[in-house]
């Protein structure tokens, strides 16, 4: 009773001076001379939430349906306006374009969306597609429309098309335009038979070209037979079964190309082409289903349900047509999965399963720590040159970028690079496991513990080497030059940058974000190298063949293709780290980065600058700051990478509770497994 009371109270609060706003909007439909477009715009305005806290849109929609059902005269007037409005509009573009990517290409549509933000487009009120933007004139109308239940949507369309009046409305004209749309969609997909991008992505695509050609021919036969049946009641309409079979064959070809793209790489144009083609095939199936069901006797409810589902989805996507986020989201999945798959394969190399892997992780992290100790000193010395801001940003970027590239090419490990890679591997497992099966959960826990000990080994290797290397280098240079290598004021600055109560943690979060971006950049260039066949193309360079010979040129090309992602990811990551502080200075904003390995090296140089006379409390506080910086680096990078990988794969993991309980139980039973690899069983004699 309390819910019913609250519902009616909410309706009472929404009432205007003439009664309920939805009722007022409906009453205007009684005027047969009124402008139907304006009437529907006013009705949607009454249904729309008035503010962010207004959650009664679905209740107002139900009120509208109840009011129409209770007043037959009002329903008749409402039906006449809406059906006449739909029947007198041009519907072909609505059927072929609403919810389907345009044929103009990715960047052309991108600029159109941006341009519409500055100068709104002028709608053509003769077309239903444009009228929807007049009726649903708020860009976020899709939010409350999405909350309308399928049952309510079917109920609405059932009120508009009752069985006893189906023959009295201009249904024939609507069907005729649907048939035109089917033909256009089939011709659009048939054109893929000569698309060079698809031929390049699938070497055997020529064998599938007849499928696409047959689709256009079969669509023409379907439309011709269906129109004949509409004009002559004695004829039987085509059921569309053969057309749908060919459409399924075309869909199978596109899916095969999509799967192959996950292996050999993809491009933005290929992703766009595949997505648009699949959307067109899906729309063709929907229209054929609506047409054929509508011709069958005793299937009125099925016809209404099919139309309601189609109209609801098309209205939602048309309202989001000018949303840049939604537009990019339609294309991102194939490219994102390919990019994150590359990162996932890289992430597998960062997981220690055995003592041999564990020892190798320590060695590679220690080598990186030594180089980072030297890179930190170079950055300190470059900062003391007093160079112009651009020169300083360039020097910092080259120190970081070339240093990280050298670490990568030498097979060394930077601890903070791991989360962006291992998160992709974990995301793949999260999509495969079933929490109800203990074996799947234990397998995931095994991977998490392996990631934990690998991460700790890499951090320890970086920090425990970067710090003493910095101390040794700083002390050695001071001894050789008979001058302090680090001035006390510089040492004080380095120490202040480690204070966790200053900007250290926000700056560490910025570095974590860059670590996440570097993982995506690595995956993107790996994908690009594979798709564009960079290796074979480099091997065909005539000057390289003359210089190194054909065989060695091939090996050079293969090496560059295999390592291009890592080189670009590390170099651009270094450029981001090196330029952020200078950009902050230019903008007058507190922007900078903090990285755990460089922070530990800076502590070493600060100790040298103070001649090791720092109080123990200050050193302990600085060490705590380094730990906090490292945790922030890893947490931000891992969280963003895991979220991106899950969304790219379309995974919604809702079983964190069982996973956390399983991890806690493992921690209680085997705490050692989070720090060290499992003990090796003794060899059998």
C-alpha positions as CSV (number, residue, x, y, z in Angstrom):
1,X,0.0,0.0,0.0
2,X,2.8,2.4,0.8
3,X,4.2,2.0,-2.8
4,X,0.8,2.7,-4.3
5,X,0.4,5.8,-2.0
6,X,3.8,7.1,-3.0
7,X,3.0,6.6,-6.7
8,X,-0.2,8.6,-6.5
9,X,1.5,11.3,-4.4
10,X,4.2,11.6,-7.1
11,X,1.5,12.0,-9.7
12,X,-0.2,14.7,-7.7
13,X,3.1,16.6,-7.3
14,X,3.5,16.5,-11.1
15,X,0.2,18.1,-11.8
16,X,0.1,21.5,-13.4
17,X,-2.7,24.1,-13.3
18,X,-4.8,22.1,-15.8
19,X,-4.3,18.7,-14.3
20,X,-1.6,16.0,-15.0
21,X,0.9,17.2,-17.6
22,X,0.6,14.0,-19.6
23,X,-3.2,14.2,-19.5
24,X,-3.0,17.8,-20.7
25,X,-0.7,16.8,-23.6
26,X,-3.0,13.9,-24.6
27,X,-6.1,16.1,-24.6
28,X,-4.6,18.2,-27.4
29,X,-4.8,15.2,-29.7
30,X,-8.6,15.6,-29.8
31,X,-8.2,18.4,-32.2
32,X,-8.0,16.8,-35.7
33,X,-6.6,20.0,-37.2
34,X,-3.6,20.2,-34.8
35,X,-0.1,19.7,-36.0
36,X,0.7,16.1,-35.3
37,X,4.5,16.7,-35.0
38,X,4.0,19.4,-32.4
39,X,1.5,17.3,-30.5
40,X,4.0,14.4,-30.2
41,X,6.8,16.8,-29.2
42,X,4.6,18.2,-26.4
43,X,3.7,14.7,-25.2
44,X,7.4,13.6,-25.1
45,X,8.2,16.8,-23.1
46,X,5.5,15.8,-20.6
47,X,6.9,12.3,-20.3
48,X,10.5,13.3,-20.1
49,X,12.2,13.6,-16.6
50,X,12.2,17.2,-15.4
51,X,15.5,16.9,-13.6
52,X,18.1,14.3,-12.7
53,X,16.3,13.3,-9.5
54,X,13.0,12.7,-11.4
55,X,12.7,9.0,-11.8
56,X,9.0,8.9,-12.6
57,X,9.3,8.8,-16.5
58,X,8.2,5.1,-16.6
59,X,5.3,5.8,-14.3
60,X,4.1,8.7,-16.5
61,X,4.4,6.4,-19.5
62,X,2.2,3.8,-17.8
63,X,-0.2,6.7,-16.9
64,X,-0.4,7.6,-20.6
65,X,-1.2,4.0,-21.6
66,X,-3.9,3.7,-18.9
67,X,-5.4,7.0,-20.0
68,X,-5.6,5.9,-23.7
69,X,-7.1,2.5,-22.8
70,X,-9.8,4.1,-20.6
71,X,-10.9,6.7,-23.2
72,X,-11.9,5.2,-26.6
73,X,-12.5,8.6,-28.2
74,X,-9.1,9.9,-27.1
75,X,-7.4,6.7,-28.3
76,X,-9.1,7.0,-31.7
77,X,-7.9,10.6,-32.0
78,X,-4.4,9.8,-30.8
79,X,-4.2,6.8,-33.2
80,X,-5.3,8.9,-36.2
81,X,-2.7,11.6,-35.5
82,X,0.2,9.1,-35.0
83,X,-0.6,6.7,-37.8
84,X,-1.3,9.4,-40.3
85,X,1.9,11.1,-39.2
86,X,4.0,8.0,-39.8
87,X,2.3,7.1,-43.0
88,X,2.9,10.5,-44.6
89,X,6.6,10.6,-43.8
90,X,9.4,9.2,-45.9
91,X,10.5,6.1,-44.0
92,X,13.2,4.6,-46.1
93,X,16.1,6.5,-44.4
94,X,14.7,5.6,-41.0
95,X,14.7,1.9,-41.9
96,X,18.1,1.9,-43.5
97,X,20.1,4.4,-41.4
98,X,18.7,4.7,-37.9
99,X,21.1,2.6,-35.8
100,X,23.4,1.9,-38.7
101,X,26.7,3.5,-39.2
102,X,26.7,6.0,-42.2
103,X,28.7,5.3,-45.3
104,X,30.7,8.5,-45.1
105,X,33.5,6.9,-43.0
106,X,34.9,7.2,-39.5
107,X,36.4,10.7,-39.6
108,X,33.8,12.2,-41.8
109,X,31.1,11.2,-39.3
110,X,33.3,12.3,-36.4
111,X,33.5,15.8,-37.8
112,X,29.8,15.8,-38.6
113,X,29.1,15.1,-34.9
114,X,31.5,17.7,-33.7
115,X,30.0,20.2,-36.2
116,X,26.5,19.6,-35.1
117,X,27.5,20.6,-31.6
118,X,28.5,24.1,-32.9
119,X,25.8,24.5,-35.6
120,X,22.7,22.2,-35.2
121,X,21.6,20.5,-38.3
122,X,18.3,21.6,-40.0
123,X,15.8,18.7,-39.9
124,X,13.8,17.7,-43.0
125,X,10.3,17.2,-41.5
126,X,9.3,15.2,-44.5
127,X,11.5,12.3,-43.2
128,X,10.6,10.3,-40.1
129,X,14.3,10.0,-39.2
130,X,14.7,13.7,-38.9
131,X,11.3,14.2,-37.2
132,X,12.6,11.9,-34.3
133,X,15.2,14.6,-33.5
134,X,12.4,17.2,-33.3
135,X,10.2,15.0,-31.1
136,X,13.1,13.7,-28.9
137,X,15.0,17.0,-28.9
138,X,17.1,16.3,-25.8
139,X,20.3,14.4,-26.4
140,X,19.9,12.3,-23.3
141,X,16.3,11.2,-24.0
142,X,17.6,7.7,-24.6
143,X,18.3,7.4,-20.9
144,X,14.6,7.4,-19.8
145,X,13.4,5.7,-23.0
146,X,15.8,2.8,-22.2
147,X,14.0,2.4,-18.9
148,X,10.6,1.8,-20.6
149,X,9.9,-2.0,-20.4
150,X,9.5,-4.1,-23.5
151,X,5.9,-4.9,-22.3
152,X,5.0,-1.3,-22.1
153,X,6.4,-0.7,-25.6
154,X,4.4,-3.6,-27.1
155,X,1.3,-2.3,-25.3
156,X,1.8,1.1,-26.9
157,X,2.1,-0.2,-30.4
158,X,-0.8,-2.7,-29.9
159,X,-3.0,0.4,-29.0
160,X,-1.9,2.0,-32.3
161,X,-2.5,-1.0,-34.5
162,X,-5.6,-2.9,-33.3
163,X,-6.6,-6.0,-35.3
164,X,-10.0,-4.6,-36.3
165,X,-8.4,-1.4,-37.8
166,X,-5.2,-2.7,-39.4
167,X,-6.8,-2.5,-42.9
168,X,-8.1,1.0,-42.3
169,X,-4.7,2.6,-41.9
170,X,-2.2,3.2,-44.7
171,X,-0.2,0.0,-43.8
172,X,0.3,-0.7,-47.5
173,X,2.4,2.5,-48.0
174,X,4.5,1.6,-44.9
175,X,5.1,-1.9,-46.2
176,X,6.1,-0.5,-49.6
177,X,8.8,1.6,-48.1
178,X,10.0,-1.3,-46.0
179,X,10.5,-3.3,-49.2
180,X,12.5,-0.4,-50.7
181,X,14.6,-0.5,-47.5
182,X,15.2,-4.2,-47.8
183,X,16.4,-3.8,-51.4
184,X,18.7,-0.9,-50.5
185,X,20.2,-2.8,-47.5
186,X,20.8,-5.9,-49.7
187,X,22.5,-3.8,-52.4
188,X,24.7,-2.1,-49.7
189,X,25.9,-5.4,-48.4
190,X,26.4,-6.9,-51.9
191,X,28.8,-4.1,-52.6
192,X,31.2,-5.7,-50.1
193,X,32.1,-8.3,-52.8
194,X,34.5,-5.8,-54.3
195,X,35.8,-4.2,-51.1
196,X,39.6,-4.3,-51.2
197,X,39.8,-4.0,-47.4
198,X,37.9,-7.3,-47.0
199,X,39.9,-9.0,-49.7
200,X,43.1,-8.0,-47.9
201,X,41.8,-9.2,-44.5
202,X,40.7,-12.6,-45.9
203,X,42.8,-14.2,-48.6
204,X,39.9,-16.5,-49.5
205,X,37.3,-13.8,-49.8
206,X,37.0,-14.3,-53.5
207,X,35.4,-17.7,-52.8
208,X,32.7,-15.9,-50.7
209,X,31.9,-13.1,-53.2
210,X,29.1,-15.1,-54.9
211,X,27.2,-15.0,-51.5
212,X,27.1,-11.2,-51.5
213,X,26.1,-11.1,-55.2
214,X,23.3,-13.6,-54.5
215,X,22.0,-11.6,-51.6
216,X,21.2,-8.7,-53.9
217,X,19.5,-11.0,-56.5
218,X,17.5,-12.8,-53.9
219,X,16.4,-9.5,-52.3
220,X,15.1,-8.4,-55.6
221,X,13.1,-11.6,-56.1
222,X,11.7,-11.3,-52.5
223,X,10.6,-7.7,-53.0
224,X,9.0,-8.4,-56.4
225,X,7.1,-11.4,-55.1
226,X,6.0,-9.6,-52.0
227,X,4.7,-6.5,-53.9
228,X,2.8,-8.8,-56.2
229,X,1.1,-10.4,-53.2
230,X,0.2,-7.0,-51.8
231,X,-1.5,-6.0,-55.1
232,X,-3.1,-9.3,-55.7
233,X,-4.6,-11.0,-52.7
234,X,-4.8,-14.4,-54.5
235,X,-1.0,-14.6,-54.6
236,X,1.1,-15.8,-51.6
237,X,3.9,-13.6,-50.4
238,X,7.5,-14.8,-50.2
239,X,8.3,-16.0,-46.7
240,X,11.8,-14.6,-47.0
241,X,13.5,-17.9,-45.9
242,X,15.9,-18.1,-48.8
243,X,16.9,-14.5,-48.4
244,X,17.6,-15.0,-44.7
245,X,19.7,-18.1,-45.5
246,X,21.9,-16.1,-47.8
247,X,22.1,-13.2,-45.3
248,X,23.3,-15.8,-42.7
249,X,26.0,-17.0,-45.1
250,X,27.2,-13.4,-45.6
251,X,27.1,-12.9,-41.8
252,X,29.2,-16.1,-41.4
253,X,31.8,-14.6,-43.8
254,X,32.0,-11.4,-41.9
255,X,32.4,-13.2,-38.6
256,X,35.2,-15.3,-40.0
257,X,37.0,-12.1,-41.1
258,X,36.4,-10.6,-37.7
259,X,37.9,-13.6,-36.0
260,X,40.9,-13.6,-38.3
261,X,41.4,-9.9,-37.6
262,X,42.0,-10.8,-33.9
263,X,45.0,-12.8,-35.1
264,X,46.5,-10.8,-37.9
265,X,45.5,-7.4,-36.8
266,X,42.8,-4.9,-37.9
267,X,42.4,-1.3,-38.8
268,X,39.9,1.5,-38.2
269,X,38.5,1.2,-41.7
270,X,38.1,-2.5,-41.5
271,X,36.4,-2.3,-38.1
272,X,34.1,0.4,-39.5
273,X,33.3,-1.7,-42.6
274,X,32.6,-4.8,-40.6
275,X,30.4,-3.0,-38.1
276,X,28.3,-1.2,-40.7
277,X,27.9,-4.4,-42.7
278,X,26.8,-6.4,-39.7
279,X,24.4,-3.7,-38.7
280,X,22.9,-3.6,-42.2
281,X,22.4,-7.4,-42.2
282,X,20.7,-7.2,-38.8
283,X,18.4,-4.5,-40.0
284,X,17.5,-6.5,-43.1
285,X,16.6,-9.5,-41.0
286,X,14.4,-7.3,-38.7
287,X,12.5,-5.8,-41.7
288,X,12.0,-9.2,-43.3
289,X,10.7,-10.6,-40.1
290,X,8.2,-7.7,-39.6
291,X,7.0,-8.0,-43.2
292,X,6.5,-11.7,-43.3
293,X,4.9,-12.0,-39.8
294,X,2.5,-9.2,-40.7
295,X,1.3,-11.3,-43.7
296,X,0.5,-14.4,-41.8
297,X,-2.9,-14.9,-40.3
298,X,-3.3,-15.1,-36.5
299,X,0.2,-13.6,-35.9
300,X,-0.8,-10.1,-35.1
301,X,0.7,-10.2,-31.6
302,X,4.0,-11.5,-33.0
303,X,4.0,-8.7,-35.6
304,X,3.4,-6.0,-32.9
305,X,6.1,-7.5,-30.8
306,X,8.6,-7.5,-33.7
307,X,7.7,-3.9,-34.6
308,X,7.9,-2.8,-31.0
309,X,11.4,-4.2,-30.5
310,X,12.6,-2.7,-33.7
311,X,11.1,0.7,-33.2
312,X,12.3,0.9,-29.6
313,X,15.9,0.1,-30.5
314,X,15.8,2.4,-33.6
315,X,14.5,5.3,-31.6
316,X,17.2,4.8,-28.9
317,X,20.0,4.7,-31.4
318,X,18.7,7.6,-33.5
319,X,18.5,9.8,-30.3
320,X,22.2,8.9,-29.7
321,X,23.2,9.6,-33.2
322,X,25.1,12.8,-32.2
323,X,26.8,11.2,-29.2
324,X,30.5,10.9,-29.9
325,X,31.0,8.4,-27.1
326,X,28.2,6.1,-28.4
327,X,29.6,6.5,-32.0
328,X,33.1,5.5,-31.0
329,X,31.7,2.7,-28.8
330,X,30.1,1.0,-31.8
331,X,33.5,0.7,-33.4
332,X,35.8,0.2,-30.5
333,X,35.2,-3.5,-29.7
334,X,37.1,-5.2,-32.5
335,X,40.0,-2.7,-32.3
336,X,40.0,-2.8,-28.5
337,X,40.0,-6.5,-28.3
338,X,42.8,-6.8,-30.8
339,X,44.9,-4.2,-28.8
340,X,44.2,-5.7,-25.5
341,X,44.9,-9.2,-26.8
342,X,48.4,-8.1,-27.8
343,X,48.8,-6.7,-24.3
344,X,47.5,-10.0,-22.8
345,X,50.1,-12.0,-24.6
346,X,52.8,-9.6,-23.3
347,X,51.3,-10.0,-19.9
348,X,51.9,-13.7,-19.8
349,X,55.6,-13.1,-19.9
350,X,55.3,-11.1,-16.6
351,X,53.8,-14.0,-14.6
352,X,56.2,-16.2,-12.7
353,X,55.1,-19.8,-12.4
354,X,58.4,-21.4,-11.5
355,X,61.6,-20.6,-9.6
356,X,63.4,-20.2,-12.9
357,X,60.9,-17.5,-13.9
358,X,61.1,-15.9,-10.5
359,X,64.9,-15.7,-10.6
360,X,64.7,-14.3,-14.2
361,X,62.2,-11.7,-13.0
362,X,64.6,-10.6,-10.2
363,X,67.6,-10.4,-12.7
364,X,65.6,-8.4,-15.3
365,X,64.1,-6.0,-12.7
366,X,67.6,-5.5,-11.1
367,X,69.1,-4.6,-14.5
368,X,66.3,-2.1,-15.1
369,X,66.8,-0.7,-11.6
370,X,70.5,0.0,-12.4
371,X,69.6,1.8,-15.6
372,X,66.9,3.8,-13.9
373,X,69.4,4.9,-11.3
374,X,71.5,6.4,-14.1
375,X,68.5,7.9,-15.9
376,X,67.4,9.7,-12.7
377,X,70.8,11.3,-12.4
378,X,70.7,12.4,-16.1
379,X,67.3,14.0,-15.5
380,X,68.6,15.9,-12.4
381,X,71.6,17.2,-14.3
382,X,69.5,18.2,-17.3
383,X,67.1,20.1,-15.0
384,X,70.0,22.1,-13.7
385,X,71.1,23.4,-17.1
386,X,68.5,26.2,-17.1
387,X,67.4,25.3,-20.6
388,X,64.2,26.9,-22.1
389,X,61.0,25.0,-21.3
390,X,60.8,23.3,-24.7
391,X,64.4,22.2,-24.5
392,X,63.9,20.9,-21.0
393,X,60.8,19.0,-22.0
394,X,62.7,17.5,-25.0
395,X,65.7,16.5,-22.9
396,X,63.5,14.9,-20.2
397,X,61.5,13.1,-22.8
398,X,64.6,11.7,-24.5
399,X,66.1,10.6,-21.2
400,X,63.0,8.8,-20.2
401,X,61.9,7.6,-23.7
402,X,65.3,6.2,-24.9
403,X,66.0,4.8,-21.5
404,X,62.8,2.8,-21.4
405,X,63.4,1.6,-24.9
406,X,66.9,0.4,-24.0
407,X,65.4,-1.4,-20.9
408,X,62.9,-3.1,-23.2
409,X,65.3,-4.1,-25.9
410,X,67.7,-5.5,-23.3
411,X,64.9,-7.7,-22.0
412,X,64.7,-5.9,-18.6
413,X,61.6,-5.3,-16.5
414,X,60.1,-2.1,-15.1
415,X,57.8,-3.1,-12.3
416,X,55.1,-0.5,-13.1
417,X,54.7,-1.8,-16.7
418,X,53.4,-5.1,-15.4
419,X,49.8,-4.2,-14.2
420,X,48.8,-2.8,-17.6
421,X,49.8,-6.1,-19.2
422,X,48.8,-8.6,-16.6
423,X,45.4,-7.0,-16.2
424,X,44.6,-8.1,-19.8
425,X,45.5,-11.7,-19.0
426,X,43.3,-11.7,-15.9
427,X,40.4,-10.2,-17.9
428,X,40.6,-13.1,-20.4
429,X,40.3,-15.5,-17.5
430,X,37.4,-13.6,-15.9
431,X,35.5,-14.1,-19.1
432,X,36.1,-17.9,-19.1
433,X,35.5,-18.9,-15.5
434,X,32.3,-20.0,-13.9
435,X,32.3,-19.0,-10.2
436,X,30.0,-22.0,-9.4
437,X,32.8,-24.3,-10.4
438,X,35.6,-24.4,-7.7
439,X,38.2,-25.6,-10.2
440,X,37.7,-22.4,-12.3
441,X,37.9,-20.2,-9.3
442,X,41.1,-22.0,-8.0
443,X,42.7,-21.6,-11.4
444,X,42.0,-17.8,-11.3
445,X,43.4,-17.6,-7.7
446,X,46.5,-19.4,-8.9
447,X,47.0,-16.7,-11.6
448,X,46.4,-13.9,-9.1
449,X,48.9,-15.3,-6.7
450,X,51.4,-15.7,-9.5
451,X,50.8,-12.1,-10.6
452,X,51.3,-10.9,-6.9
453,X,54.7,-12.6,-6.4
454,X,55.8,-11.5,-9.9
455,X,54.8,-7.9,-9.2
456,X,56.6,-7.9,-5.8
457,X,59.7,-9.4,-7.3
458,X,59.8,-6.8,-10.0
459,X,59.3,-3.9,-7.5
460,X,61.9,-5.3,-5.2
461,X,64.4,-5.7,-8.0
462,X,63.8,-2.2,-9.3
463,X,63.9,-0.4,-5.9
464,X,66.6,-2.4,-4.2
465,X,69.0,-1.8,-7.1
466,X,68.0,1.7,-8.1
467,X,68.5,3.1,-4.6
468,X,72.1,1.7,-4.0
469,X,73.1,2.5,-7.6
470,X,72.0,6.1,-7.1
471,X,74.0,6.3,-3.8
472,X,77.1,4.7,-5.4
473,X,77.0,6.8,-8.6
474,X,76.3,10.0,-6.6
475,X,79.1,9.3,-4.1
476,X,81.5,8.2,-6.8
477,X,81.0,11.3,-8.9
478,X,81.4,13.5,-5.9
479,X,84.6,11.7,-4.9
480,X,86.1,11.9,-8.5
481,X,85.3,15.6,-8.9
482,X,86.0,16.5,-5.3
483,X,82.6,18.3,-5.3
484,X,79.2,17.3,-4.2
485,X,77.4,15.6,-7.1
486,X,74.0,16.8,-5.7
487,X,73.7,20.2,-4.0
488,X,71.9,20.2,-0.6
489,X,69.1,22.4,-2.0
490,X,68.5,19.9,-4.8
491,X,68.5,17.1,-2.2
492,X,65.9,19.0,-0.2
493,X,63.7,19.3,-3.3
494,X,64.1,15.6,-4.1
495,X,63.1,14.7,-0.5
496,X,60.1,17.1,-0.6
497,X,58.8,15.4,-3.8
498,X,58.5,12.1,-1.8
499,X,56.2,13.6,0.9
500,X,53.0,11.6,0.7
501,X,51.1,14.6,2.1
502,X,52.1,16.8,-0.8
503,X,51.2,16.4,-4.5
504,X,53.2,13.1,-4.6
505,X,50.1,10.8,-4.8
506,X,48.2,12.8,-7.4
507,X,51.3,12.9,-9.5
508,X,51.7,9.1,-9.0
509,X,48.2,8.7,-10.2
510,X,49.1,10.6,-13.4
511,X,52.0,8.3,-13.9
512,X,49.7,5.3,-13.4
513,X,47.4,6.7,-16.1
514,X,50.4,7.0,-18.4
515,X,51.4,3.4,-17.6
516,X,47.9,2.3,-18.7
517,X,48.1,4.4,-21.9
518,X,51.5,2.9,-22.7
519,X,49.9,-0.6,-22.6
520,X,47.3,0.4,-25.1
521,X,49.9,2.1,-27.3
522,X,52.0,-1.0,-27.2
523,X,49.0,-3.1,-28.3
524,X,48.0,-0.6,-31.0
525,X,51.4,-0.6,-32.6
526,X,51.7,-4.4,-32.4
527,X,48.4,-4.6,-34.1
528,X,49.4,-2.1,-36.7
529,X,52.7,-3.8,-37.4
530,X,50.9,-7.2,-38.0
531,X,48.1,-5.7,-40.1
532,X,50.3,-3.6,-42.3
533,X,52.9,-6.3,-42.6
534,X,55.7,-4.0,-41.5
535,X,58.3,-6.8,-41.4
536,X,57.9,-8.0,-45.0
537,X,57.7,-4.5,-46.3
538,X,60.9,-3.5,-44.5
539,X,62.6,-6.6,-45.9
540,X,61.7,-5.4,-49.4
541,X,63.6,-2.1,-49.0
542,X,66.1,-2.2,-51.8
543,X,68.8,-0.1,-50.0
544,X,68.5,-2.4,-47.0
545,X,68.8,-5.5,-49.2
546,X,71.9,-4.1,-50.9
547,X,73.4,-3.1,-47.5
548,X,72.6,-6.3,-45.5
549,X,71.5,-8.9,-48.0
550,X,68.1,-10.4,-48.6
551,X,68.3,-12.9,-45.6
552,X,69.5,-10.4,-43.1
553,X,67.0,-7.8,-44.3
554,X,64.2,-10.3,-43.7
555,X,65.5,-10.9,-40.1
556,X,65.7,-7.1,-39.5
557,X,62.1,-6.7,-40.7
558,X,60.9,-9.5,-38.5
559,X,62.7,-8.1,-35.5
560,X,61.2,-4.6,-36.0
561,X,57.7,-6.1,-36.5
562,X,58.0,-8.2,-33.3
563,X,59.3,-5.3,-31.2
564,X,57.6,-2.2,-32.7
565,X,54.8,-2.2,-30.1
566,X,57.2,-2.3,-27.2
567,X,59.5,0.3,-28.7
568,X,56.7,2.8,-29.4
569,X,54.9,2.1,-26.1
570,X,58.1,2.7,-24.1
571,X,59.3,5.7,-26.0
572,X,55.9,7.5,-25.9
573,X,55.5,6.6,-22.3
574,X,58.9,8.3,-21.6
575,X,57.8,11.3,-23.6
576,X,54.6,11.6,-21.5
577,X,56.6,11.4,-18.3
578,X,59.2,13.9,-19.5
579,X,56.9,16.6,-20.7
580,X,54.1,16.6,-18.1
581,X,56.0,18.7,-15.6
582,X,56.9,21.3,-18.2
583,X,53.3,21.4,-19.5
584,X,52.2,22.0,-15.9
585,X,54.6,24.9,-15.7
586,X,53.3,26.4,-18.9
587,X,49.7,26.1,-17.9
588,X,50.3,27.2,-14.3
589,X,48.9,23.8,-13.0
590,X,50.4,21.5,-10.4
591,X,51.1,18.7,-13.0
592,X,54.0,16.3,-12.7
593,X,54.7,12.6,-12.3
594,X,56.0,10.3,-9.6
595,X,57.3,6.9,-10.4
596,X,58.3,4.4,-7.7
597,X,61.6,3.4,-9.3
598,X,62.7,6.9,-10.0
599,X,61.5,8.0,-6.5
600,X,63.8,5.4,-4.9
601,X,66.7,6.6,-7.0
602,X,65.9,10.2,-6.0
603,X,66.0,9.2,-2.4
604,X,69.5,7.8,-2.9
605,X,70.7,11.1,-4.5
606,X,69.0,13.1,-1.7
607,X,71.0,11.1,0.8
608,X,74.2,11.9,-1.1
609,X,73.2,15.6,-1.2
610,X,72.8,15.7,2.6
611,X,76.0,13.8,3.1
612,X,74.0,11.0,4.7
613,X,73.2,13.3,7.7
614,X,69.4,13.0,7.4
615,X,67.5,12.1,10.6
616,X,66.1,8.6,10.6
617,X,62.5,9.9,10.9
618,X,62.9,11.8,7.6
619,X,64.3,8.8,5.8
620,X,61.5,6.6,7.1
621,X,58.9,9.1,6.0
622,X,60.5,9.3,2.5
623,X,60.4,5.4,2.3
624,X,56.7,5.5,3.2
625,X,56.2,8.0,0.5
626,X,57.9,5.7,-2.0
627,X,55.7,2.8,-1.0
628,X,52.6,5.0,-1.4
629,X,53.8,6.3,-4.8
630,X,54.3,2.7,-5.9
631,X,50.9,1.5,-4.7
632,X,49.2,4.4,-6.5
633,X,51.1,3.7,-9.7
634,X,50.1,0.1,-9.7
635,X,46.5,0.5,-8.5
636,X,45.6,3.2,-11.1
637,X,47.3,1.4,-14.0
638,X,45.8,-2.0,-13.1
639,X,42.3,-0.7,-12.5
640,X,42.1,1.2,-15.8
641,X,43.7,-1.7,-17.8
642,X,41.3,-4.3,-16.2
643,X,38.3,-2.1,-16.8
644,X,39.2,-1.5,-20.5
645,X,40.0,-5.2,-21.1
646,X,36.7,-6.3,-19.6
647,X,34.7,-3.8,-21.6
648,X,36.6,-4.6,-24.8
649,X,35.6,-8.3,-24.4
650,X,32.0,-7.4,-23.4
651,X,32.6,-9.2,-20.0
652,X,30.4,-8.2,-17.0
653,X,32.0,-10.0,-14.0
654,X,29.6,-9.9,-11.1
655,X,31.1,-12.5,-8.8
656,X,33.8,-10.5,-7.0
657,X,32.5,-11.8,-3.6
658,X,33.3,-15.5,-4.3
659,X,36.6,-14.5,-5.9
660,X,37.7,-12.3,-2.9
661,X,36.7,-15.1,-0.4
662,X,38.7,-17.6,-2.4
663,X,41.7,-15.3,-2.3
664,X,41.3,-14.7,1.4
665,X,41.2,-18.5,2.0
666,X,44.3,-19.0,-0.1
667,X,46.1,-16.2,1.8
668,X,45.2,-17.9,5.1
669,X,46.3,-21.4,3.9
670,X,49.3,-20.5,1.8
671,X,50.5,-17.0,2.4
672,X,53.9,-17.9,1.0
673,X,52.4,-18.4,-2.5
674,X,51.8,-14.6,-2.8
675,X,55.5,-14.0,-2.2
676,X,57.4,-17.0,-3.6
677,X,56.7,-19.6,-6.3
678,X,55.6,-23.1,-5.2
679,X,58.4,-25.4,-4.0
680,X,59.6,-27.8,-6.7
681,X,58.9,-31.4,-6.1
682,X,62.1,-33.5,-5.7
683,X,63.1,-35.3,-8.9
684,X,62.2,-38.9,-9.0
685,X,65.1,-41.4,-9.1
